[in-house]
Structure formats: structure tokens, C-alpha cells
Amino acid sequence: MSVFIGVLASGLALATASPVAAAPGDGLAASSNARYVVDVKAREVRASIDLTITNQQPDQGNTRYYYNSYWIYVPAKATKIRASSHGATLPVSLEPVPNGPGSFARVGFSGLYYGQTRTISWDYTMPAAPIRSKKSNVRVGDGYAVFEAVGIGDDTTVEVVGPPAMELDASDGVFIQKETGKSVTWTASDVEFAGVSLRDREKNIERTVSIGGTDVVVQAFPGDEAWLDFAERNIAEAVPILERIVGEKWPGELDVIREDTSSEATGYAWFDSSEREIVVSERLDAPTLYHELTHAWTNHDTTDERWINEGLTEVIAARVARETGVKEEPRKTPRRKGPGAFPLTEWGAFSQTNRGTDLYGYAAAYTAVAAMLEDLDDDQFSALVRDLYLGRTAYDGPEEEGYQGGGAVWGTFLDLAVKHGADQNIDRELKTWVLTRGQAKQLAAAKKAKAAYDVIDEADGEWLPPKGLREAMAYWKFQDAATIRDLAGDAAEEAGEFQIAAADAGLPASTAMKAAYETANVASEYGDVAAALAKAGMVTAEVGGVSAAVAGFDGPVTEVGELLLRLDSAAAEARDDLDAGSVEQAAATADVIAARSTWVLIAGIAAWLALISAAYGLFRLSRWIAVRVRARRRARREQRDPDGEAEDVEQAEVEIMA
């Protein structure tokens, strides 16, 4: 709704008349009660709207302000449009809606001055058109009705009356149901513009399809098997491609995908995470279905700015269309300096009253994102999308959760795009399409801060810079980042030198020391970790030295000595202590190993002498045992042969053994 501002001003020559002027547009209060009655038998919806307007613009001096016309939106192909006020019929004129369906219905009336109120009653009928008709978006049939409901003003009430078997869904407002005999009335307040859909679920046709291992119900108008076939086929083709592009499995959280011309009425299809549904039009429009399926991953949970959300989603959907061979409508690049253009960071939430804004926003967002990411190959593109989905920034480690408390903003998107291979001149596209002049000034500071960050990142070797610095960079807090760089510079140098010391010692760098450095997040920690790394570097050299020495004890004598002195297990303990960050314990163990190492040869010789002595003693014992065995045998034979005939034989055996 809007106001036509009339002009009726008297000059100074008309001294006998009070001067009057058109009132500004924000001086008019409006409230409305709208009622929409669905007539399935007549296949139409009848609308009745009682609109009350009040002039709240005070007069100034001798100047009086007034209103003398008003208009409302009516859907395309609406008929029997009538208006009345104060018991009189008002002439209605129609004007087409720029860049959209429907018309503006305008009425004129005598001047409405400050403090005066006028009620205008509107009536019109919305005849239904067949499914996939291009004439209008109104559908009424056995078991379904779809149409547009409008609330006018700051205080609105919308009522919908339909058959009792039907259920209501709407794109705006919370509708409360009340049964009234042979019909049901749904009422909602504060509705601006809603696509309304009534369904008798018993008369719907539907199929259950599996998406990523979860069951989703696909619903269509009664008899529209062609749409069910279309949806089922394209879902099956698109989801595996989307999973590959995003690098994550289907996230679920979707119960229904339904055909509904209310999306045509609003000019939008939608993915509604709260209702767990996708609503798309009756048109067999695969690219739009791909777009809404993509929103399962790319939505306001992962991207805070609408241009990223919609632009990236459309770029992904276009990739799916190319892979499935679906022909898309040609895309037109909008005029950045044309009427209605704006920086995309100023693109707000959906509103039916800013359709022209959204037409530019969608086109510009796709153009900007496509240009920013055109240099990325498939793997780079997928890595970027996955990082956004997981809430990561360009400064997160591979196993870390993202720092973003909400979704990504333009700075996050820029950092990730550059990290994954986008052209360094990507800021040109940001300046052209996305940023305000004030925001564009931040790009120079960002480049300077990133260059200084890279110095720290290079100094600390393979490790990530401290968490505090990475968080400041991720949130574009460059002054904080500069302060942290000054505090963490020594720690970065020590981190690099420590990794070199570990490599020289033939040891992996301590896991605990790496974690202490990478997670440092407050001023005192940067100095503490620098000192700890310096100490750990020296101890690493010691532990590496004794470990190498122990490994060198591989001769027959020294290896036995090393085993007796437990040097190998002690060296393993020292390495484990060092990895766990127990630097002092690792140093003490290394000292013990070094001291014991001087006794390896002596311990080995002693061990071998003991072994030889033990072997000789065992040999003597075995001889004694053998003699005793033979003696026992001889005694037993003598008992059996008193004449001693076997004695000579036994004696010979003993002599042979000796």
C-alpha cells in the first residue's frame, strides 16, 4: 500500500484561505481487517478488506496537510474490484506493478486533514486458473486452494475461510484455527503479504523418496503426476552432486517437498528449516528445485549476509544444472549504477513490498559470487563451501571448530575465497557489487594486516599462529591483531627454532608444546610459551642425543649392557615426557640415560662373563647327573645279576662317557 500525495497550495495572494499542502508519506496511520473466503465449488476466492486510515501529520502554522488518495495491491486477473467509503462508491483505477504480477488499485477522495479518519471497504474476486497457467497464480480445486493474502498498514488482521477438511500453510503470519460449522476460519495478525495454501491431505497425491538415507514426502496437487515424476527424478540426480560439491552428506532436517503456487504468488520458492519443508512452484523448474535443495547446506545458519547465502546457493545450483544437463534461463548482469541498485551488504530480508530490490539483489549476488570464485577449480570450490557450511574461517586449523558465532560475513567470505585460490584482485568485485564506500576502505587495512600476519606464520614454521592472533584476524580486529603480533613475535621465532631443533634431533615436535603455542590467547601466555619453547628446544636436543646414543648400542656386548640398564625404555619415556610437555622430567631422564651410558660396556662384559660362568656350571652339573644316572643303572643290574657278568659292560660304558 502507498499514498498518493495531492498538491493544493494557496499562495499569499489568497489571504482569506488557509494555506494547505500534501502531507508527507509517514504521516498516515493505517490498519486493516482482511477476509478471504475460498469457494471450491465456484473455484474462486473472494476478498473483503476494511481499511482505516488516519492523518497524523500535524498542521504547521498556517499550513494544513492532507491526503486525497490511497492504493492497495490486488493480484493479477482479479475481478469485480470495488471500493466504497462513507456509504458511497469510489471510482477505482488500476496501474500495473513494476517488475511483478498484479496491479495497484487506486481510489481518490476529498482531502483527509490532520486528525481525520476514513474507512475504505475493498472487495474483489480471484478466479482460479488451471495448474501451470501463466495467467494468474490463483488455484482452487477439489482438495486445494492457493492465493495471495494482503495485510495493509501497521495493525493488520487477516482471516481465511475454507472447507473444514483443509489445513493451512502460509509464508507469513501465525494463523489460529477455529471451526465454525461447515467451514473453518484461520486468523492471523501483523501479516504484510502471505502466500496462502490450503490442502486436504487426504486428497493430495504424494510419494516418499529417500534423500541421503532419510525419507522425505513429496506432495503434489491432486492429479499432477507429472510434477511428482519431475520432483522425484531431479531430487535423485541433484543430491549426490550437491553432496560432492559441499563435501558433506545430506544434513537432513527436511520432511516435505511440496508443489504450491503460493511461491508464484510471492515470487519466491523457499526452504523453511523451522517447518522442515521446501516449497516450490508447480512449474517444472529444475534449477529452482536445485537452489532450494542447496539451502539445506547454505542458509542463514552458515551465512549471515543474504548476498552470500543467495549468491553462493545460486552458483552451486548452476553447477548442478550443468552436470545434469538442465538448460537454464539466460542470466542478465544487472546495471550496478542503474535505478534501484545498491551495495549488497545493504540487502535486507524478504519483503513483498521490495520485489524490485530483490530482483536486483538476486541477480547482483549471483554475478558477484560467480566472479569472485571463477578461478577456483572443483576441489578448491568444494573446500570453500565446506568451510562455510562448518562455520570455519580462513584462520582455523584443520581440526578446529569455526570461530564464527553466527554465519559468515563479507570479510569471512573474502578470506576463505583467497585462502582457497581466488584471485588476489577479488576485492575489485567486492567494491563493485558488495561494499559501501566505508566498508571498501577496510580492504587496505586488511591487506596490511594479512601481510604482517604472514610474517608470524612463516616464522613459526608448520604450526598455526596463536589462537588470539587468528581470532583477531578472523573477526577483522586489526588493531588487536597488531598488539598481539608484538606480544607473540618472540614466541613465533622460538616455535620455528624448536621445530628445527626437533628435526635435527630426529624427533617429532612436541604435541603439547605445539598445542600450547597454537592455543595461546592472552597476553601473559605469549611470553610464557616463548620461554617454554626455548627450554624445550634445548631438552629436545638432549633427548635426541641420548636416544641416538642408545640406538647406537647395537654390538653383542653393548646391546646386552643397554638392556640391563634399561636405557632403551628410559629413552622412550623421555621422548613421551617431552611430547606431553613434561620438559623437566624429560631432561632429568636424559641426564640419567647419559650417566648410565658410561656403564654400558662394563655391564655388557659382566653380563657375558656371568653367562659364560653359568654355562660352564651347567655343563659340570650335567656331567655329574649323567654319572649318577649310570651308577644307579649299574646298581640295579647288579641286583639282578649277582655273578657280575654285566659289570664289565657297565664299566665300559662309564669309561666311554668319561
C-alpha positions, 0 to 999 in steps of 0.5 A, a space after each residue: 500500500 502507498 499514498 498518493 500525495 495531492 498538491 493544493 497550495 494557496 499562495 499569499 495572494 489568497 489571504 482569506 484561505 488557509 494555506 494547505 499542502 500534501 502531507 508527507 508519506 509517514 504521516 498516515 496511520 493505517 490498519 486493516 481487517 482482511 477476509 478471504 473466503 475460498 469457494 471450491 465449488 465456484 473455484 474462486 476466492 473472494 476478498 473483503 478488506 476494511 481499511 482505516 486510515 488516519 492523518 497524523 501529520 500535524 498542521 504547521 502554522 498556517 499550513 494544513 496537510 492532507 491526503 486525497 488518495 490511497 492504493 492497495 495491491 490486488 493480484 493479477 486477473 482479479 475481478 469485480 474490484 470495488 471500493 466504497 467509503 462513507 456509504 458511497 462508491 469510489 471510482 477505482 483505477 488500476 496501474 500495473 506493478 513494476 517488475 511483478 504480477 498484479 496491479 495497484 488499485 487506486 481510489 481518490 477522495 476529498 482531502 483527509 486533514 490532520 486528525 481525520 479518519 476514513 474507512 475504505 471497504 475493498 472487495 474483489 474476486 480471484 478466479 482460479 486458473 488451471 495448474 501451470 497457467 501463466 495467467 494468474 497464480 490463483 488455484 482452487 480445486 477439489 482438495 486445494 486452494 492457493 492465493 495471495 493474502 494482503 495485510 495493509 498498514 501497521 495493525 493488520 488482521 487477516 482471516 481465511 475461510 475454507 472447507 473444514 477438511 483443509 489445513 493451512 500453510 502460509 509464508 507469513 503470519 501465525 494463523 489460529 484455527 477455529 471451526 465454525 460449522 461447515 467451514 473453518 476460519 484461520 486468523 492471523 495478525 501483523 501479516 504484510 503479504 502471505 502466500 496462502 495454501 490450503 490442502 486436504 491431505 487426504 486428497 493430495 497425491 504424494 510419494 516418499 523418496 529417500 534423500 541421503 538415507 532419510 525419507 522425505 514426502 513429496 506432495 503434489 496437487 491432486 492429479 499432477 503426476 507429472 510434477 511428482 515424476 519431475 520432483 522425484 527424478 531431479 531430487 535423485 540426480 541433484 543430491 549426490 552432486 550437491 553432496 560432492 560439491 559441499 563435501 558433506 552428506 545430506 544434513 537432513 532436517 527436511 520432511 516435505 517437498 511440496 508443489 504450491 503456487 503460493 511461491 508464484 504468488 510471492 515470487 519466491 520458492 523457499 526452504 523453511 528449516 523451522 517447518 522442515 519443508 521446501 516449497 516450490 512452484 508447480 512449474 517444472 523448474 529444475 534449477 529452482 528445485 536445485 537452489 532450494 535443495 542447496 539451502 539445506 547446506 547454505 542458509 542463514 545458519 552458515 551465512 549471515 549476509 543474504 548476498 552470500 547465502 543467495 549468491 553462493 546457493 545460486 552458483 552451486 545450483 548452476 553447477 548442478 544444472 550443468 552436470 545434469 544437463 538442465 538448460 537454464 534461463 539466460 542470466 542478465 548482469 544487472 546495471 550496478 549504477 542503474 535505478 534501484 541498485 545498491 551495495 549488497 551488504 545493504 540487502 535486507 530480508 524478504 519483503 513483498 513490498 521490495 520485489 524490485 530490490 530483490 530482483 536486483 539483489 538476486 541477480 547482483 549476488 549471483 554475478 558477484 559470487 560467480 566472479 569472485 570464485 571463477 578461478 577456483 577449480 572443483 576441489 578448491 570450490 568444494 573446500 570453500 563451501 565446506 568451510 562455510 557450511 562448518 562455520 570455519 574461517 580462513 584462520 582455523 586449523 584443520 581440526 578446529 571448530 569455526 570461530 564464527 558465532 553466527 554465519 559468515 560475513 563479507 570479510 569471512 567470505 573474502 578470506 576463505 575465497 583467497 585462502 582457497 585460490 581466488 584471485 588476489 584482485 577479488 576485492 575489485 568485485 567486492 567494491 563493485 557489487 558488495 561494499 559501501 564506500 566505508 566498508 571498501 576502505 577496510 580492504 587496505 587495512 586488511 591487506 596490511 594486516 594479512 601481510 604482517 600476519 604472514 610474517 608470524 606464520 612463516 616464522 613459526 614454521 608448520 604450526 598455526 599462529 596463536 589462537 588470539 592472533 587468528 581470532 583477531 584476524 578472523 573477526 577483522 580486529 586489526 588493531 588487536 591483531 597488531 598488539 598481539 603480533 608484538 606480544 607473540 613475535 618472540 614466541 613465533 621465532 622460538 616455535 620455528 627454532 624448536 621445530 628445527 631443533 626437533 628435526 635435527 634431533 630426529 624427533 617429532 615436535 612436541 604435541 603439547 608444546 605445539 598445542 600450547 603455542 597454537 592455543 595461546 590467547 592472552 597476553 601473559 601466555 605469549 611470553 610464557 610459551 616463548 620461554 617454554 619453547 626455548 627450554 624445550 628446544 634445548 631438552 629436545 636436543 638432549 633427548 635426541 642425543 641420548 636416544 641416538 646414543 642408545 640406538 647406537 648400542 647395537 654390538 653383542 656386548 653393548 646391546 646386552 649392557 643397554 638392556 640391563 640398564 634399561 636405557 632403551 625404555 628410559 629413552 622412550 619415556 623421555 621422548 613421551 615426557 617431552 611430547 606431553 610437555 613434561 620438559 623437566 622430567 624429560 631432561 632429568 631422564 636424559 641426564 640419567 640415560 647419559 650417566 648410565 651410558 658410561 656403564 654400558 660396556 662394563 655391564 655388557 662384559 659382566 653380563 657375558 662373563 656371568 653367562 659364560 660362568 653359568 654355562 660352564 656350571 651347567 655343563 659340570 652339573 650335567 656331567 655329574 647327573 649323567 654319572 649318577 644316572 649310570 651308577 644307579 643303572 649299574 646298581 640295579 643290574 647288579 641286583 639282578 645279576 649277582 655273578 657280575 657278568 654285566 659289570 664289565 659292560 657297565 664299566 665300559 660304558 662309564 669309561 666311554 662317557 668319561 
